[in-house]
Amino acid sequence: MEDILSPRGQIFPVISESKKKKFFGYYPTNPLSGCFDKEKSKYREAERGLIVERPVLIAENISDEYLFSVEEDISRVFVTDKFKQRVEKAGLLAFDFSWEIPTS
């Protein structure tokens, strides 16, 4: 998965008491512009930007085939079906793919 993650963000080791498992954190550094549908998303405007409650993305403007964030909500990571397939093939745990983001 490093071939997907490294060019798109930073991978950090997570220190834990577990002797059997290694954990990693990830911070995306590739926010895309023009993908956030302001008309259909639910959000609030705050002093330092938007607080996005329910995003809707513009499918035709998504230019990354694996994972990305959007300029309006850089704390959230969006993944594609192609990324999901790679995670499942690798047998990785702790990913939750139960919430599908609507697109317009």
Beta strands, then each sheet from edge to edge (+ up, - down):
strand 1: 9-14
strand 2: 23-28
strand 3: 31-32
strand 4: 42-46
strand 5: 49-54
strand 6: 67-70
strand 7: 73-79
sheet 1: 1+ 2-
sheet 2: 3+ 6+ 7-
sheet 3: 4+ 5-
end
